[in-house]
Amino acid sequence: MSSCWKKSNVVAGVSIAIFVSIMSLSYLQRKKLTSLWVYEINTSSIVIPTTKWCRGIPSNNTITPLKDHRTFIIAPYFDNRKNKVTRVIAIVHHNDVKELYCWFCHPSNDEIHISKAEIDVHPDRFDFPYGATDLHCPEPEDWEPRYVSIHWSPDGNIDHLPLFEIKNREPEGSPVDFTVCISTMFGEYNNILQFVQTVEMYRILGVGRVVIYKNSCSPLMEKVLDFYIAEGVVEIIPWPIDSYLKVSSRWHHSMDPKDIGYYGQITALNDCVYRNMYKSKYVLLNDVDEIILPIKYANWKTMMQNLQEQHPGAAVFLFENHIFPKTVFTPTDMFNISSWSAVPGVNILSHVIREPDRKNFFNARKMIVDPKKVVQTSVHSILHAYGDNIYVPMDVALVYHCRVPLQANLPRESLIKDTTLWRYNVSLIGNVSKVLQHIAL
């Protein structure tokens, strides 16, 4: 026999052996995969081997709908303050969503860990069918997952599930002292002058970052935002919630019966707290027309150092909200700011007269919080925190809130002149004018 024939036989034999091995392996894998999905549904934690690392459809969107159209995932965050869990910030339908599962993939081998999520709908839902929700996902005991998928069943194909990176597993960079969380910017927002004044007041008072959950704004406002993004001051989080749900611009379902209230601002605020948990020493939770204005101190840093020394166990500092009606004017001729007149929006320097407190009405407050101690937040209060709530007296600081009046029928003599804002007029006017000139407004 020729050597060529022998070589052919050897090659054929090897080929047959490889073919048989592949078929056997394929059979074993098919059998293995078939058996993967056979288990008791009420098992609380299942470990399943897989053949690829972290399969799924990576999601980089701020809001990711699941295929049930009743669950919307915002972002997962590692939280080991009490138990080792992945806390997933989400929006769910409080009646329809009863069961969800967390699918963790191993960072370096072929394991998937499935655990049943505890669904915790926040109590401040204000009767809307959808509300801010925490999904508590118990993590594997012997390894740290980097990615998670959420599914309404412990059964399925991971290849078809959205895949989310778990944030806060490792703190990032050097934290700033103060981050302001603004939620949400909507309604083609175009109050340019008040926005620039507010951001410049934040900068004077000590802000490191302003995080804005943006649904919509005017083209001119986009130009302003681009300037502040380039400056490294503003971070924009896209917030297209109205692409998925019918949104209300009111806080209670009875006022405007839609799917979710006030463009989902409570969910956005919770996400902002966790997003900045290790990026900022303090987080301020307020609206774009509000400034937490120190009375006793010159800036936030000095104020918070003193408040924290007085209350070492505090997690939350609450400040009284006071209305400065934008319909009541005080002359500002002495400031020489006539060049601002062509800029759309409210000039807060013209509004230094505030309404008195309303008797028998709740005075809504806004907050400065230690994000590492906050578990759940609402708009005017923290729902759950690892620390005390401190109500800051008005002679220390107040919330300057320039908006439509709440007591429109009050005569001017019943209003209170409060020119605290004017203490900052030199720096504020100079800074605002530079920004407007730079943007060519």
N, C-alpha and C positions, 0 to 999 in steps of 0.2 A: 504494500500500500504506500502511496506517496505521502510525503509529509504534509502536503496541502490537504489531503483527505482527512488525515489525523487531526490537523488543526481545525478543520471544519467541524469534525465530530465534537472536539473539545468545546468549540465556540457554541455549537448547538446545545451541548449538554449544559453549559453554563447558562445559556439563555433560558432553557427550560427550567433550570433550578431557580433562576431569578424570577421567572414568570410565576412558578409555583409559590415562591416565597411572597411575591407581591399579592397574589390572589389570596393566600392564607392570611397575610397581614390585613388585606382589605376586608376579608371576611371577619377577622377578629375585631377590626375597628368598627365595622358595621354592627357587629354584635354588641360591642362595647357601647357604641353610641346609642344603639337601640335600648340598651339597658340603662343608659344614663337617666332617662326620663321616667323610669319606673320606681317610684318611691311614694311614701305617704305624704299627702299634701300638707298635713298639719305639722310636718317636721319643721322646727324653728330654724335650723341651720344645716345646710347641706354643702358638702365639698364635692365638686365635679371636675375631673381632669378634662382638658381640652387639648387640641393639637396645635393651636396657635396662641401667641401672646397678645392679650388685650384686643381681641376682635371686636367689631362693632363699627358704628358710624360716628366718627369724632364730631362733637358739636361745640362750636365756638360762639353760638348765639347767646344773647342774654336771656331770651325766653325760648324754650324748646318744648313744643307740644308733644305729648305721647299720642299714640294712635287711638287711645280711648276718647280723645277730645274732651276729657274731663280733668286731665292732669297736665300741668305746665311746670317744667323744671327750670329753675333759675340757675342755681349753682350748688355743688356740694362743698362742704368745709369740714376739715378734721377738727374734732372737738374732744379733748381729753381732760376737760376741767373737772368732770365728775366721773364719767365712764368713758371708755375708749369707743367712740362712735364717729361715724360720718353723719353730719347734720346737713340734710339737703333742704335748701330754701326752695319752696315751691308754691304754686297756687293750685288748689283743688276745689272741686265741687263738693261741698260739705256733706251732701246726702248721697251722692252717687259713688263716691270713691271710698271703698271699705277695706281694700286689701291691695298692698303693693309690696314688691320684693326688690331687694338690692343685690345686684350681681357684681361682685368684686373679682377683678382678675389679678393674679399674682404678678409682681413686678419682674420676675426673672424665670419662672418656670411655667408649666402648662396646667396650672390649677385655677379653677373658678370657685369662689365661695358665695353661696346664696344665703341671705338672711332675710327674714320677714321684717318689714319696716313698721315702726310705730308711727301712726299718722296723727299728728298733733295740730289740729286746726286752731289758729289763734282765736281767743275769745272775742276780740274787737273786730268782728266781721260786720257789725251794724246791719244785720239782716240781709245782706247781699248773699246770693247763692254761692259765690266763689270767694275764697278768703286766703290770706297769708297762712302758710302751713309749713311746719317743720316735719321732715321725715327722718326719724331716728334709725340709723342703720348700724346695728352691731357689727363690729369689724372682726376679722379673724384674730385669734389669740396669738398666733405664732408668726405672723408676717404683716407688713404694712402695705395695704393696697394704695396704688397711685391713681387708679381709675375705677369708676363705678358706672353701671347702667341701672336704670329703674324700669321695672316691668310689672304689669298687673298680675303676673303668674310666675310661679317657680319653674314653669315649663315653657319651652320655646327655643328659638334659635338666636344666639347672641349676635350673630352676624348682622341681624336686622335691627338691633337695638341701638339707640344713641348712646355714645360713650362720653363721659364727663371726667375731666381731670379734677382730682380732689385738691382743693386749695387749703392753704394754711398748714400743710404738712410740715413745711419748714419756713420759718419767718424770713421775709424778703427785705434786704437792704436796711438802711438806717431810718427809723421812724421819725416823722415830723411831730411837732408838738400838737398842732390842731388841724383837724380836717372837718370841713363843713359838708354835710350831706344834704343836697337839695333834691327833693322829689315832689312832684314830677313837673317838668317843663312841658306844657302842652298848649293847645289852642292857638297855634301859630304865634307864639309869644313874641312880642315886639316892644316891650317896655325897656328900650335901650338905655336911656339915661339913668333910670333907677337901678338897673342891673349893674352898669359900670360903677356907679357910686357905691353900691352895696359891696361889690367885689373889692373895690379900693378901700372901703372901710374895713373889710375883713383883713386885708393885707396890713393896714395900719395897726390893727388889733392883734395880729400875730398868726394869721392863717398860713398853713403850709400847702394846703391843697383844698380845692373846691370840687366836689364830685357831683355831677348833674346827671340825673336820669332823664334823658331827653326823648320826648315823644314827638314834638313838633315845635318849630319856631320859624320866624320870618327869614328871608334871605339876608336881610341886614343883620339880624341877630346871629346868623351863621358866621358872618364876617367877624363879629365881635368875639364869638366863641373861638374861632380859628386863631385870633390874636392871643387870647389867653392860653390856649393850648400850646402855642409856640413859646409862650413865656414860661410854661411849665407849672402854671397855677391851676388850670382847670383840667379835669378829666371827665370826658363824656362817656356815659354808659347808654348805649342805644336802648330805647324802651318802647318797642312797637306793640304794646299790649292790645291796642285796638285792632290789630290784624287778626286777633284770636278771640277776643271777647267784646261784648257790648259794654262800653265803659261809661261810668257816670262821672260828672264833674261835681257831684254833691257827696256829702259824707255819709248820708243815711239812705237806705233803700226806699223808704217812704217818700223821700223828696224827688227821687228819680229812679224808678225801678228798672235797673239794668243788671248786668252780670256781676260787676265788681265796682266798688266805690272809689272815687277820686283817682281814677287812672292807676289803681293798684299801688297807691303810695305807701301803704303799710308794708307790703312785700318789698318794695324798693328800699325803704328805710332799714329793714332787717338785713337785707343783702348788703347794704352799705356798711352797717356795723361790722358784719363778719368779714367783708372785703378789706376793711381797714383795721382789723383787730390787732395785727402786729405791724401795721404801717404808721400808726398814729397813737400818740399818748392819750389824746382826748378826741372825741368826735362830737360835733355839734349837730343836732337834729332840728332844722328849721326850714322855713319856706324862703323863696327867693325875695320876698318883700319884707323880710325880718332881719334884724340885727340884734344880737345879744350885746347890749351896750353897757359897759361898766360905768358906774357912777362914782364909786369910792376909789377905784384904781384906774391907771392909765391904759392898761391893756389886759388881754386875757391871761397872759403868762403870770403876771404879778397877782392878778385876782385868784387864779386857780391854785397857785402856790399857797396863798394864805387860806383859802377855803379848804384845801386838802390837809393843811397842818391843823386846822381847827376840827376837821372831821376825817380822821385817818381811815375810818372804816367805810367811807362813802363810796358808792359806785355811780350815783346819779345826782346831778345838781339841777334843780328845776327853777326856772326864772319866769316871773309874772309877765304875761302878755299885755301890752298897752297899745291902744289904737290911736294913731296919729292920722286923722282923716285927711285924705288927699283933696278933699273939697274945701278945706279951710286953709287959707294962705297967710303967710307972714312975709312982709317985704324983705328982699335980699339985695337991695340996690348997693349996699356997702361992700358986697363981695365981688362986684365987677365980673359977673359971669353971663353977660348978655350973649356971648358967643354960643352958649348952650341952647339958646332958644330954638334953634333949627333941628335939634336932636329929638326924635320922638321919645316920649316917656315922661315920667314924673321926676321932678327935681326935689329930692328929699329935704334939701336945705330950706325950702319954702314951707315945710310942714313940721313945725315945732310946737304945735298946740295939740294936746292929747285929751281924750275923753276921760271923765272920771269913771271909777269902777261902777258897774251896774249892781244895784242891790239885789240879793237873792239870785245872782247868776254865777255860774262857774267861770272863774277866770282861767282860761286855758293857759297852759305853760309850755315852754319849750326847754330843751335840755342840753346840757353838756355832760357827757358820760365817759366813763372809762370803758372802752369797748371790750377789754379782756374780762370784764365782770358782767357784761350784759348777755342775757340768754334770749329774751324776746322783748321787742319794743312795740309800742303803739305810737300814735302821733304826739300825744300830750303826756304820756306816762310810759314808764318801763313796766312791762307785765311780769318779768321775772329777771332777777339779777342776784349776783353773789355780793351783796353789799347794801348799804343804807341809801335811802332817798333823803336828800337835803333840800328844803325849800329855802331858796336864797332870798333874803329880804330886799325890798325895792330900793333901799338906800345903798345897797351894794351894787346892784345891776338890775336892768329890766330889758324886756324885749321891745325894741322900737319896731312897731308894725305899722307901716304906712300903706293904707288901703282905703276902700270905701268905708264910710262911717257905719258904726253899729247903732249910734244914737243920733240919727240925722236931725231930729227935731229939737235938740238941745240948743238954746241960745248961746252965742259966743261967750258971753260972760260966765257961763257955767263950765266952760272948758278951761284947761290948765296949761299955761305956757311952760314949756320944758325945753330949754335950749342946750341940753347936755351935748347934743350932736355938734353944736357950733364950736365946742372946745377943739374939735379936730379940723376946723374949716380950712386952715392954711395948708396943711398937708393934703387934705381931701381935694380941695379945689385944684391945687397944683398937679396932683396925680391924675385926676379925672381929665383935666385939660390935655395933659400929655397923651393919654390913651386916645382921646377923641381926635387929636391932631394926627396921631400915628395911623389911625384907621381911616383918616380923612372923612370924618363925619361932620 
